[in-house]
Amino acid sequence: MPPISSEGNLPAYEESGQGDPVLLVMGTGSPGRVWDLHQVPALTEAGYRTITFDNRGIAPSFDPTENFTLDDMVNDTVALIEKLNLAPCRVVGASLGAFITQEMLVVRPDLVEQAVLIATRGRTDALRAAMSRADLELHDQNISIPPLYDAVVRATQNLSPASLNNEELVRDWIDLLEMSPQRPPGIRAQLTLDTFPNRLAAYRSISTPTLVISFQDDIVAPPHLGREVADAIPDCEYRQIADCGHFGYLEHPDVVNGAIMDFFRGNSRAAP
C-alpha cells in the first residue's frame, strides 16, 4: 500500500496506479481507505490513477476541530486537485462526498472532467432532517454506545433487506461494523452537514458530464431524492441499482464499479 501523504494544510491522501486521475471523496464519518476495499482495485486495474483522502474530522487530516462547513470541505477538495495538478480530473463522491462534489461542480467546473454522485440528494426532506437531528442529539449527550448496538443500528440503516436477510452475510457485516465504531473527533461537524437547504436550482448551472447512482433500498439518500439531482443537472445520467442500501458501493461493488467505468468510457445511458 502506498504511504499516506499530507502536505501543509492539505488532507491526508493516498495514490494508487497510473493513468488518468480519479479523485474519490468519501462520506460522513468514513476514512478515504474505505474506497480501497473495492473501487480502488477496480479502477487501477482498468488503468486509472486513484487518489483517496481523509475529509476534515477524520484523523490524520489537518483540521480535527468541529468548526467547519461544507464550503470548507469543498475548498479542501479544490486545494488537493490544484496541488496535485489533477485538473481536469474525474471525481467520484459518495453521500457527503457527493454533496461536496456537486457543490464543487457549481463553483469550480473547470477542475472536473466527469463526475459520479453516489447516494446523493439536493435537499433535506422531513425524514432526513429528523435523522440528522437525532444523530446530533445522541452525539451531544456524550453517551457511550455499546459497539454491538451501534453496529446493529448502522447495519439496519445502511444495508438492503437482501443483505439483512442473508444470515451469513449479515453476521459478517455486524462483525465488521462492531470493530469499526463511527465516532471520529470531527463527526459532529460532518453530521451538521447532512442538513442543508434546497440546492436543486443551483445544480441547473452544472455543465460537467455527470452520473447519479442511487440505491433502491437506501433510506439515508433515497432514490427519489437522487433522481431529483439528476433531473436538475442538464443532460445528467441516472442509474438506480437494486438490492442495495446506502452502502451499495460495498454491497454490490461489481455493479457499481461497472456503472462508473461505463460512464467514464462513454458507454452508459441514462435510465428512463
C-alpha positions in Angstrom: 0.0 0.0 0.0 1.4 3.4 -0.9 2.2 5.7 2.0 -0.4 8.3 3.1 0.9 11.8 2.3 0.0 15.1 3.9 1.4 18.5 2.8 0.8 21.7 4.6 -2.9 22.2 5.0 -3.8 19.5 2.5 -5.9 16.5 3.7 -4.0 13.3 4.1 -4.1 11.5 0.8 -3.1 8.2 -0.9 -2.4 7.5 -4.5 -2.5 4.2 -6.4 -2.0 3.2 -10.0 -1.1 5.0 -13.2 -3.1 6.8 -15.9 -5.9 9.4 -15.9 -6.6 10.5 -12.3 -9.8 9.7 -10.4 -10.4 11.5 -7.1 -12.6 9.6 -4.7 -14.5 11.6 -2.0 -15.8 9.6 1.0 -18.9 10.2 3.1 -19.7 11.1 6.7 -17.5 9.5 9.4 -15.5 7.3 7.0 -11.8 7.5 6.0 -10.7 7.5 2.4 -9.4 4.0 2.8 -12.9 2.6 2.6 -12.6 3.1 -1.2 -9.6 0.6 -1.1 -12.0 -2.3 -0.5 -13.5 -2.4 -4.0 -13.3 0.8 -6.0 -9.5 1.5 -6.0 -8.6 -2.0 -7.1 -11.2 -2.0 -9.9 -10.2 1.5 -11.1 -6.4 0.8 -11.0 -6.9 -2.5 -12.8 -8.8 -0.6 -15.5 -5.8 1.8 -16.0 -6.7 4.8 -13.8 -4.7 6.5 -11.2 -6.8 6.9 -8.0 -6.4 9.5 -5.3 -8.3 9.0 -2.0 -8.1 11.3 1.0 -9.5 11.9 4.5 -12.0 14.7 4.9 -11.9 17.1 7.8 -12.8 15.4 11.0 -11.1 12.2 10.0 -7.7 11.7 11.6 -5.0 12.4 10.5 -6.3 15.1 8.2 -5.4 18.6 9.2 -8.5 20.0 10.9 -9.9 17.8 13.7 -11.9 20.6 15.2 -15.7 20.7 14.9 -16.0 24.2 13.4 -16.1 23.7 9.6 -18.6 23.9 6.8 -19.5 22.2 3.6 -17.7 25.1 1.8 -14.6 24.4 3.8 -14.7 20.7 2.6 -15.2 21.9 -1.0 -12.2 24.2 -0.6 -10.1 21.3 0.7 -11.0 19.2 -2.3 -10.3 22.0 -4.7 -6.9 22.6 -3.0 -6.0 18.9 -3.3 -6.8 18.9 -7.0 -4.8 22.0 -7.6 -1.8 21.0 -5.5 -1.6 17.6 -7.2 -2.1 19.1 -10.7 -5.1 16.8 -11.3 -7.3 19.1 -13.2 -9.4 18.4 -15.1 -10.0 15.0 -13.4 -12.7 12.6 -12.8 -14.4 12.8 -9.4 -16.5 10.1 -7.6 -18.2 11.1 -4.4 -20.5 9.1 -2.1 -23.0 10.6 0.3 -21.4 13.6 2.0 -18.6 13.1 -0.7 -21.3 13.5 -3.3 -22.6 16.7 -1.6 -19.0 18.1 -1.7 -18.6 17.1 -5.4 -21.8 18.6 -6.6 -21.1 21.9 -4.9 -17.6 21.9 -6.5 -19.3 21.4 -9.9 -21.2 24.7 -9.2 -18.2 26.8 -8.2 -15.2 25.2 -10.0 -16.4 23.2 -13.0 -13.0 23.8 -14.7 -11.5 21.2 -12.3 -13.7 18.2 -13.1 -13.9 16.3 -16.4 -16.6 13.9 -15.3 -18.4 13.4 -12.0 -20.2 10.5 -10.4 -22.5 11.2 -7.5 -23.3 8.1 -5.4 -26.2 8.1 -2.9 -26.8 11.8 -3.1 -29.6 14.3 -2.7 -30.1 18.0 -3.4 -32.3 19.0 -0.4 -33.2 17.9 3.1 -36.7 16.5 3.5 -38.5 15.9 6.8 -37.3 12.4 7.5 -33.7 13.1 6.6 -33.8 16.3 8.8 -35.2 14.3 11.7 -32.5 11.6 11.3 -29.8 14.3 11.3 -31.2 16.0 14.4 -31.4 12.6 16.2 -27.8 11.9 15.4 -26.7 15.3 16.7 -28.8 14.9 19.9 -27.3 11.5 20.5 -23.8 12.8 19.9 -24.3 15.8 22.2 -25.5 13.6 25.1 -21.9 12.1 25.1 -23.3 8.7 25.7 -21.1 5.7 25.3 -22.9 3.4 22.9 -22.1 -0.3 23.0 -20.3 -1.3 19.8 -22.7 -4.1 19.1 -25.7 -1.8 19.4 -24.0 0.8 17.2 -23.3 -2.0 14.6 -26.9 -3.2 14.5 -28.3 0.3 14.0 -25.8 1.1 11.3 -26.4 -2.2 9.5 -30.2 -1.6 9.6 -29.9 2.0 8.3 -27.3 1.3 5.6 -27.8 -2.1 4.2 -30.5 -3.5 2.0 -33.1 -6.2 3.0 -31.2 -8.5 0.6 -28.2 -8.3 2.9 -30.0 -8.1 6.2 -32.0 -11.3 5.3 -28.8 -13.3 4.4 -27.8 -14.7 7.8 -24.2 -15.5 6.9 -23.7 -12.1 5.2 -25.3 -10.1 8.0 -23.1 -11.8 10.6 -20.0 -10.7 8.6 -21.4 -7.1 8.4 -22.2 -6.9 12.1 -18.7 -8.2 13.0 -17.1 -5.6 10.7 -19.2 -2.7 11.9 -18.7 -3.7 15.6 -14.9 -3.5 15.1 -15.1 0.0 13.4 -17.4 2.2 15.5 -18.1 5.5 13.7 -17.2 8.2 16.2 -14.2 10.2 14.9 -13.3 13.5 16.5 -14.8 15.7 13.9 -18.0 13.7 13.4 -20.3 16.4 14.8 -19.4 19.0 12.2 -19.9 16.4 9.5 -23.3 15.4 10.9 -24.4 19.0 10.7 -23.7 19.0 7.0 -26.4 16.3 6.5 -29.0 19.1 6.7 -28.8 21.8 4.0 -31.2 23.9 2.0 -32.7 23.0 -1.3 -29.9 23.3 -3.8 -31.6 21.9 -6.9 -31.9 25.3 -8.6 -28.2 25.9 -8.3 -27.5 22.5 -9.9 -29.2 23.6 -13.1 -26.0 25.5 -13.8 -23.8 22.4 -13.8 -22.3 21.7 -17.2 -19.9 18.9 -16.3 -20.9 15.4 -17.6 -22.4 13.7 -14.5 -23.8 10.4 -13.5 -26.0 10.0 -10.4 -26.2 6.5 -8.9 -28.9 5.7 -6.4 -29.6 2.6 -4.5 -33.1 1.0 -4.4 -33.3 0.4 -0.6 -31.3 3.5 0.6 -33.1 5.3 3.4 -30.3 7.8 4.0 -30.4 9.1 0.4 -33.4 7.5 -1.2 -33.7 7.1 -4.9 -36.4 9.8 -5.4 -34.1 12.4 -3.9 -31.2 11.2 -6.1 -33.4 11.4 -9.1 -34.2 15.0 -8.3 -30.5 15.8 -8.5 -30.2 14.0 -11.9 -33.2 15.8 -13.2 -31.8 19.2 -12.1 -28.4 18.8 -13.8 -28.6 19.2 -17.5 -28.1 16.0 -19.5 -27.2 14.1 -16.4 -27.3 10.3 -16.5 -29.1 8.3 -13.8 -28.7 4.7 -12.6 -30.7 3.0 -9.9 -29.2 -0.2 -8.5 -31.4 -2.9 -6.9 -30.8 -4.8 -3.7 -28.6 -2.0 -2.2 -28.9 0.2 0.8 -26.8 3.3 1.5 -23.6 1.1 1.5 -24.5 -0.1 -2.0 -20.9 0.5 -3.3 -19.9 -2.1 -0.7 -22.9 -4.4 -1.0 -22.7 -4.8 -4.9 -19.3 -3.3 -5.8 -19.1 -5.0 -9.2 -22.3 -3.4 -10.4 -21.4 0.0 -9.0 -17.9 -0.2 -10.4 -19.2 -1.3 -13.8 -21.6 1.7 -13.9 -18.8 4.1 -13.0 -16.4 2.8 -15.7 -19.1 2.5 -18.3 -19.8 6.2 -17.7 -16.2 7.1 -17.8 -15.8 5.3 -21.2 -19.0 6.9 -22.6 -20.8 3.6 -22.8 -23.6 4.3 -20.3 -27.1 5.6 -21.0 -29.5 7.4 -18.7 -32.2 5.3 -17.1 -35.8 6.1 -18.0 
